[in-house]
Amino acid sequence: MTETPSGPSGRPMRPVDPPMRYLDPNALRARPGRRAVEPTWYVADRVIVHGELPGGLRDRLRRPGTDDPRPRLLDVEYPDDDGAATRVEREARRQGCRLGLQVRYRPDAQGAEGDPLDGVDEEHGFVLRLLPENQDAEPDAWGALEADGADESTSWSLSLDHVMTALPFSSHPFSSHPSAGMAEYAVPGAGGRAPVRWLGGAPSRQVRDDGDMWRTPDGVLRPVVAVLDTGVGTHDWFGTYSVDDPTGDGNGVVVRDAVLPDGPIGTLPFPEYPEGDAEIGGAITSPLTGPLDPVAGHGTFIAGIVHQVCPDALILPVRVVDGSGVTAESDVIESLRRLARFHRRGLDGDVGYVAVDVVVLSMGYYHERPEDMRWDHPLRAVLGELRDSGVAVVVAAGNDGETRPEFPAAFAPSVDRRTEPPTITDAGDTSASRPPILTVGAQNPDGTTALFSNDGPWVTCLRPGAGVVSTVPKTLDGPLTPSMRLKERHSNQYRSTIDPEGFQGGFATWSGTSFAAPVLAGEIARALLGVRRDAEAEAGPGRPDRLGGERVRQIWSAITTATGGLSLGGADRPER
């Protein structure tokens, strides 16, 4: 059964493929010995697997030969002896489904004729699919998860493939939140997305005479900020974006030609029609009637904030979510894994690649059993891999006015923000060699905390996130029109009220922790540029992207500067 999700707190979502379900604790039958669950949204026909694929499943996989780099499904043949089947297989059969293993081919890591299983990452997680055998079958990943949880002999652990949503603030038509003030932030003029006019010039940026976009005029390597989001659209600051030529001009600021041998870094496919792209037309949710998609222009807005805070940073867009604002956790994990591959090749100095310094994740989800997320989880693992190589990970806190931990935000260490400087009270997996995940809540223009901003000890700091002005694609022009429009009497022009969805001017106001996170990301990038400049003044020109532990030291220094003194201090350092 395909359902239309409305989000963990009524956050509106569109019906999508694959089907998504709401896990309602009140509708579940309590099982003896099993822990209680909290509500969440998940992909109905997928489970994420962390650990070793059982030998029985491995032996029964059909392995078609192919050099297709797209995701492929390998069928699992059901055993003749039902007793040889795993609990997950038996549950799949009960639901009228068969199992399939999703694999992604990696031409840069293996030959085209290699075993498809070489593309299964057992360390960082892979995906099993519940494939309907007939039209009446209703795949339910939760049933498979619960069935496997009763078997302690398996060498893997399973988790739901959660629905992740981008985090600008929007109206919650199904929300029962008791505070009426929350809805104000969705109103244009009070913080909601609305066109505005920018009267200043572009941020001041240093440009080299020789055209080298990777370095500043004094030879310092520019920080690279990867934005996992909807992409970066056409704008005077960022060049031109087109589905026909997505690797085109980035105006020396946006790295549009960052790809791997097997395709783009982000897993989001390009839409059939350009108008469906969130950074071109923003019309995928309601293409015939409008209004604009909930997060149309979201990635460009984030890029504009980074560029305002640190004009000398390079911005690397990674497309993982469309204009609906909805994506699957497994796709985010895979995109991060691909970003890590790109980053490693940059560290190795391969031509066409560059090391990444900061990652911005303005999306998240609520877990049904938050305690399961503390250590061993594929999303945490791939973020840890990036952090180990000197990458700062900055995450939005969420917009539901909740203390319930949202992930990946709640992976951040616990911080006491009442102290000066802020003090880490529980380091989690943070150490001297692994910089922390940094979670950012939103402030109002007057510096108070935005009413919608989630909070908890896992929120590292607050940054401006309500009524923020930034860039949007100049191609966005939704179907909503001005309330009045008439011909001028003394000229050939027209006069009208403001077009609520006319963004041809390229700027807007918007609110959300989505936009607080890139403020901190830009501050870290700016501080890192200073750290590198000082290091080169002391030791002479080098390649900080290849200095191993020095990268971690430099990013830690930049984090401490940008957050006003955050450091491990006396916090316990976990065993690694």
C-alpha positions in Angstrom: 0.0 0.0 0.0 1.4 3.4 -1.0 0.7 6.1 1.5 1.1 9.9 1.3 3.4 10.8 4.2 2.9 14.0 6.1 6.1 13.9 8.1 7.2 13.2 11.6 5.4 16.3 12.9 3.0 16.7 10.0 5.8 17.8 7.6 4.1 17.6 4.2 5.5 15.2 1.6 4.4 14.1 -1.8 3.6 10.5 -2.8 6.8 9.0 -4.1 8.3 5.9 -5.6 9.4 3.8 -3.7 6.4 3.7 -1.4 6.7 5.1 2.1 5.0 4.1 5.4 4.4 5.7 8.7 5.4 3.7 11.8 2.7 4.4 14.3 3.6 3.0 17.8 -0.1 3.1 18.8 -1.0 0.7 15.9 1.7 -1.9 16.7 1.1 -5.0 18.7 3.5 -5.2 21.6 6.0 -8.1 21.4 7.4 -9.6 24.6 11.0 -8.6 25.2 11.0 -5.9 22.5 11.7 -2.3 23.2 9.1 0.4 22.6 9.3 2.4 19.4 8.7 6.1 18.5 7.0 7.3 15.3 9.0 7.6 12.1 8.6 7.4 8.3 10.4 4.7 6.3 10.7 3.2 2.8 8.3 0.3 2.7 10.3 -2.1 0.5 13.9 -1.6 1.7 16.1 -2.5 4.7 19.6 -1.2 5.2 22.0 -4.0 6.1 25.2 -3.4 8.1 27.5 -6.4 8.3 28.3 -9.6 6.4 25.9 -11.1 3.9 25.0 -14.6 5.1 26.7 -17.3 3.0 23.4 -18.9 2.2 22.1 -15.7 0.6 25.4 -15.1 -1.2 25.3 -18.6 -2.7 21.8 -18.2 -4.0 22.2 -14.9 -5.8 21.7 -14.7 -9.5 24.7 -12.8 -11.0 23.9 -11.4 -14.5 26.9 -10.0 -16.3 26.6 -6.2 -16.9 28.7 -3.1 -17.1 25.7 -0.8 -16.3 26.7 1.7 -13.6 23.2 2.2 -12.4 21.8 0.5 -9.3 21.0 -3.1 -10.1 18.9 -5.8 -8.3 20.2 -9.3 -7.9 17.4 -11.8 -7.2 17.8 -14.2 -4.3 16.6 -17.7 -5.1 14.5 -19.1 -2.4 15.9 -22.4 -1.0 14.2 -25.7 -1.7 14.4 -26.4 2.1 12.4 -23.7 3.9 14.5 -24.4 7.0 17.6 -23.1 5.1 16.0 -19.7 4.6 16.8 -16.7 6.8 14.1 -15.2 9.0 14.0 -12.2 6.6 13.4 -14.5 3.6 10.6 -16.3 5.4 9.0 -13.0 6.4 9.3 -11.7 2.8 7.6 -14.9 1.5 4.8 -14.4 4.1 4.3 -10.9 2.7 4.1 -12.3 -0.9 7.6 -10.9 -1.8 11.0 -12.2 -2.8 14.4 -10.7 -1.7 16.6 -8.7 -4.0 20.1 -7.3 -3.3 20.7 -3.8 -4.6 24.2 -3.3 -5.9 26.0 -0.4 -7.6 28.8 -1.1 -10.0 32.1 0.8 -9.6 34.1 0.9 -12.8 36.9 2.8 -11.1 37.3 0.0 -8.5 36.7 -3.1 -10.6 36.5 -4.3 -14.2 33.2 -4.4 -16.0 33.3 -8.2 -15.8 33.9 -8.2 -12.1 31.6 -10.0 -9.6 28.6 -7.7 -8.9 29.0 -8.5 -5.2 32.3 -6.5 -5.3 30.0 -3.4 -5.3 28.4 -4.4 -2.0 29.9 -2.5 0.9 29.4 -4.7 3.9 31.4 -2.3 6.1 29.3 0.7 5.4 25.9 -0.9 4.6 24.0 -2.1 1.6 20.3 -2.5 0.7 18.0 -5.5 0.6 14.7 -5.1 -1.3 11.3 -6.7 -0.7 10.1 -7.3 -4.3 6.3 -8.1 -4.7 5.5 -11.4 -6.4 1.9 -10.2 -7.2 -0.2 -7.1 -7.3 -1.7 -7.8 -3.9 1.6 -8.0 -2.0 2.3 -5.2 0.4 6.0 -5.0 1.3 6.7 -3.9 4.8 10.3 -3.4 5.9 9.3 -3.1 9.5 8.0 -6.7 9.5 11.3 -7.9 8.1 13.2 -5.9 10.7 11.2 -7.3 13.6 11.5 -10.9 12.2 15.3 -10.6 12.0 15.5 -9.0 15.4 14.4 -12.3 17.0 17.4 -14.1 15.5 20.7 -13.4 17.4 22.7 -15.8 15.3 22.9 -13.5 12.2 26.2 -11.7 11.3 24.4 -8.6 10.2 22.2 -5.9 11.7 19.2 -4.4 9.9 17.7 -1.0 10.0 14.8 0.8 8.3 15.6 2.9 5.3 14.2 6.1 6.8 12.6 9.0 5.0 14.9 12.1 5.2 13.5 15.5 4.6 15.2 18.8 3.8 14.8 21.4 6.6 13.5 24.8 5.6 10.5 25.8 7.6 7.2 25.4 5.9 3.6 25.3 7.0 2.4 22.1 8.7 -1.2 21.5 7.6 -1.4 18.3 9.6 0.6 19.4 12.6 -0.9 19.4 16.1 1.9 21.4 17.6 0.4 23.5 20.4 2.2 26.7 19.6 0.4 28.9 17.1 3.6 31.0 16.7 5.2 28.2 14.7 3.1 28.8 11.6 4.2 32.4 11.4 7.6 31.4 10.0 5.9 30.0 6.9 4.2 33.3 6.0 6.0 35.5 3.4 7.1 38.6 5.1 7.4 36.9 8.4 10.1 34.4 7.5 8.5 32.3 4.7 10.1 32.0 1.3 9.4 35.3 -0.5 11.2 37.3 -3.3 13.2 40.3 -2.2 15.5 42.7 -4.0 19.3 42.7 -3.3 20.8 46.1 -3.7 24.4 45.2 -2.8 27.0 43.7 -5.1 28.4 40.2 -5.1 30.5 39.2 -2.2 34.1 40.3 -2.6 36.2 37.4 -3.9 39.9 37.2 -4.6 40.6 36.0 -8.2 44.0 34.9 -9.6 45.2 36.4 -12.9 46.2 32.9 -14.2 42.6 31.7 -13.8 43.5 29.0 -11.2 40.1 28.6 -9.4 41.6 26.3 -6.7 43.9 28.9 -5.1 43.7 32.4 -3.8 46.0 35.1 -5.4 48.5 34.5 -2.6 48.6 30.7 -3.4 46.5 29.4 -0.5 44.3 26.4 -1.4 40.7 27.4 -1.2 38.4 25.5 1.2 35.8 23.2 -0.5 32.3 23.1 0.9 30.2 20.2 -0.3 26.4 20.8 -0.1 24.3 17.7 -0.2 21.0 19.0 -1.3 19.0 19.9 -4.5 21.9 21.3 -6.4 22.9 24.9 -7.3 20.9 26.7 -10.0 21.5 29.6 -12.4 22.5 32.8 -10.7 24.9 35.7 -11.4 27.1 34.5 -8.5 27.1 30.9 -9.6 27.0 30.7 -13.4 24.5 28.7 -15.4 22.9 25.4 -14.5 21.2 23.2 -17.1 20.0 19.6 -17.1 21.4 19.3 -20.6 24.9 20.4 -19.3 25.0 20.0 -15.5 28.8 20.2 -15.5 28.8 23.7 -17.1 29.9 27.1 -15.9 30.1 27.7 -12.2 31.5 31.3 -12.3 34.7 30.1 -10.6 32.7 29.5 -7.4 30.6 26.3 -8.0 32.4 23.1 -8.9 29.9 21.7 -11.4 32.1 19.2 -13.1 32.8 17.0 -10.1 32.0 13.4 -11.2 33.2 9.9 -10.7 34.0 7.4 -13.5 30.5 5.8 -12.9 28.6 9.1 -12.9 27.6 12.0 -10.7 28.5 12.0 -6.9 24.8 12.4 -5.9 22.4 9.6 -6.6 19.4 11.8 -7.5 18.4 11.1 -11.1 17.8 14.1 -13.4 14.0 14.6 -14.0 12.4 13.8 -17.3 11.5 17.5 -17.8 13.9 20.3 -16.9 11.0 22.1 -15.2 10.9 19.3 -12.6 14.4 20.1 -11.4 14.3 21.9 -8.1 16.9 24.4 -9.3 15.3 25.2 -12.6 11.5 25.2 -12.6 10.7 23.7 -9.1 7.6 21.9 -10.4 7.8 18.2 -9.6 5.3 18.1 -6.7 2.3 19.6 -8.5 3.5 20.1 -12.0 0.1 21.0 -13.5 -1.3 23.3 -10.9 1.5 24.5 -8.6 2.5 26.1 -6.3 6.3 25.8 -6.4 7.9 22.8 -4.8 8.4 23.1 -1.0 12.2 23.2 -1.3 12.6 24.7 -4.8 15.8 26.6 -4.8 16.9 25.2 -1.5 20.4 24.2 -2.6 21.0 27.6 -4.2 19.8 29.4 -1.1 22.3 27.4 1.0 25.1 28.0 -1.5 24.4 31.8 -1.3 24.8 31.7 2.5 28.1 30.0 2.3 29.3 32.4 -0.4 28.3 35.4 1.7 30.1 34.2 4.8 33.2 32.9 2.9 33.4 34.3 -0.6 36.7 32.5 -1.2 35.3 29.0 -0.6 34.5 26.7 -3.5 31.0 25.1 -3.4 30.6 21.4 -4.5 26.9 20.6 -5.1 25.8 17.0 -4.5 22.2 16.3 -5.7 20.4 14.0 -3.2 16.9 15.5 -2.9 14.3 16.8 -5.3 11.9 19.7 -4.9 9.6 17.7 -2.7 12.2 17.8 0.0 12.0 14.0 0.5 14.7 11.4 0.0 15.7 7.9 1.3 18.4 7.5 3.9 20.1 4.8 1.8 20.5 7.3 -1.1 22.0 9.8 1.3 24.4 7.2 2.6 25.4 6.1 -1.0 25.9 9.8 -2.0 28.1 10.3 1.0 30.0 7.2 0.2 30.6 8.4 -3.3 31.6 11.8 -2.0 34.2 10.0 0.2 35.5 8.3 -2.9 35.8 11.6 -4.7 37.5 13.1 -1.7 40.1 10.3 -1.3 41.1 10.7 -4.9 41.5 14.4 -4.3 43.7 13.6 -1.3 45.8 11.4 -3.6 46.3 14.2 -6.1 44.4 12.6 -9.0 43.6 15.0 -11.8 40.0 16.1 -11.9 39.5 15.5 -8.1 39.8 17.7 -5.1 39.7 17.1 -1.3 36.6 18.3 0.5 36.9 20.4 3.7 33.3 20.9 4.9 30.1 19.0 4.3 26.7 20.6 4.8 23.7 18.3 5.6 20.4 20.3 5.9 18.2 17.3 6.2 17.3 14.6 8.8 14.8 12.1 10.2 13.6 10.8 13.6 14.6 7.2 14.5 12.1 4.8 16.0 14.7 3.6 18.6 17.2 6.4 19.0 19.4 4.4 21.3 20.2 2.1 18.4 21.9 5.0 16.6 24.6 5.6 19.3 27.5 3.8 17.7 27.0 1.2 15.0 25.1 2.5 12.0 25.9 2.9 8.3 25.1 6.7 8.2 27.3 7.3 11.2 30.1 5.1 9.7 30.4 7.0 6.4 30.3 10.4 8.2 33.0 9.1 10.5 35.1 8.1 7.5 34.9 11.7 6.2 35.7 13.2 9.6 38.8 10.9 10.0 40.3 12.5 6.9 39.9 16.1 8.1 36.3 16.9 6.9 34.0 19.1 9.1 30.4 17.8 9.0 27.8 20.5 9.7 24.1 19.4 10.2 20.8 21.3 10.7 19.1 20.6 14.0 15.5 20.4 12.7 12.4 22.6 12.6 9.8 20.9 14.8 10.4 22.7 18.1 11.3 19.3 19.5 13.7 17.9 22.0 13.5 14.5 20.4 16.8 13.8 18.7 16.8 14.1 14.9 19.5 12.3 12.9 22.2 12.8 11.8 22.1 15.9 14.0 22.0 13.9 17.2 25.3 12.2 16.3 27.0 15.4 17.6 28.7 15.3 21.0 26.7 16.7 23.9 27.6 20.3 24.6 26.9 22.7 27.5 26.2 26.0 25.7 25.8 27.8 29.0 29.6 28.0 29.4 32.0 30.3 27.7 33.5 28.8 25.6 31.0 26.0 25.1 32.0 22.7 26.7 31.8 19.2 25.3 30.3 17.1 28.1 30.0 13.8 26.3 32.4 13.4 23.4 30.6 10.4 21.8 32.9 9.3 18.9 34.8 12.6 18.8 38.5 12.5 19.5 41.7 14.4 18.7 41.8 12.5 15.4 38.1 12.6 14.6 36.5 16.1 14.6 32.9 16.3 15.9 29.7 16.4 13.9 28.4 20.0 14.4 24.7 20.6 14.8 23.3 24.0 14.3 20.0 25.5 15.6 18.4 28.7 14.2 18.3 32.3 15.5 15.8 35.1 14.8 17.2 38.3 13.3 17.4 39.8 16.8 19.5 36.9 18.1 16.8 35.1 20.0 16.3 31.4 19.3 13.7 30.7 16.6 10.6 29.1 18.0 10.8 26.2 15.5 14.4 25.3 16.2 14.9 21.8 17.8 17.0 21.7 20.9 19.0 19.4 23.1 22.5 18.8 24.3 23.4 17.6 20.8 22.9 21.1 19.4 26.4 22.5 19.2 25.5 26.2 18.6 23.0 28.6 17.1 23.4 30.7 14.0 21.0 33.1 12.0 18.3 30.9 10.4 15.1 32.9 10.4 14.3 35.7 7.9 17.7 35.1 6.1 18.3 36.7 2.7 20.2 34.6 0.1 20.2 33.5 -3.5 17.6 31.5 -5.4 17.7 30.4 -9.1 16.7 33.2 -11.4 14.7 30.6 -13.4 12.2 30.1 -10.6 8.8 31.5 -11.5 5.9 29.7 -10.1 2.2 29.7 -11.2 1.0 32.0 -8.3 0.6 35.5 -9.7 0.3 39.0 -8.3 -3.1 39.9 -6.8 -3.3 42.9 -9.1 -1.6 43.8 -12.4 -2.5 46.7 -14.8 -1.0 48.8 -17.6 0.9 51.9 -16.7 -0.8 55.1 -17.9 2.5 57.1 -18.6 4.8 54.3 -19.8 4.8 51.0 -21.6 5.4 49.1 -18.4 3.0 47.4 -16.0 2.3 48.0 -12.3 1.4 45.2 -9.9 1.6 43.8 -6.5 4.6 41.6 -5.6 4.6 38.2 -7.5 4.8 35.7 -4.6 6.5 33.1 -6.7 8.5 35.3 -9.1 12.2 34.9 -8.2 13.7 36.3 -11.4 15.6 38.9 -9.3 17.6 36.0 -7.8 17.1 36.6 -4.1 14.7 35.6 -1.4 14.1 35.5 2.3 13.5 32.1 4.0 13.7 30.4 7.4 14.9 27.1 8.8 17.7 25.4 10.5 18.6 24.4 6.9 20.0 27.9 6.6 21.7 28.2 10.0 23.9 25.2 9.2 25.6 26.8 6.1 26.4 29.9 8.2 28.6 27.8 10.5 30.0 25.9 7.5 31.0 29.2 5.9 32.6 30.4 9.2 34.6 27.1 9.4 35.7 27.6 5.7 36.8 31.1 6.4 38.7 30.1 9.5 40.4 27.2 7.6 41.6 29.6 5.0 43.3 31.6 7.7 44.8 28.5 9.3 46.2 27.5 5.9 47.6 30.9 5.2 49.3 31.0 8.6 50.7 27.4 8.1 52.2 28.4 4.7 53.7 31.5 6.1 55.5 29.4 8.7 56.4 26.4 6.7 56.3 27.6 3.1 53.8 26.5 0.3 52.6 22.9 0.6 49.6 20.8 -0.1 47.4 20.7 3.0 45.1 18.3 1.2 47.8 15.6 1.4 49.2 16.2 4.8 47.3 13.4 6.6 47.0 14.2 10.3 47.8 17.8 9.6 44.4 18.1 7.8 42.7 17.0 11.0 44.6 19.4 13.1 43.8 22.3 10.8 40.1 21.5 10.6 40.0 21.1 14.4 41.6 24.6 14.7 39.1 26.1 12.3 36.2 24.5 14.2 37.5 25.9 17.5 37.8 29.3 16.0 34.3 29.3 14.3 32.5 28.0 17.4 34.1 30.4 19.9 36.4 27.8 21.5 34.8 24.4 21.2 37.4 21.7 22.0 37.6 18.3 23.7 39.0 19.9 26.9 38.4 17.5 29.7 35.6 15.5 28.0 36.1 11.7 28.0 37.7 10.5 24.8 36.2 7.2 23.6 38.1 4.2 22.7 38.2 3.8 19.0 
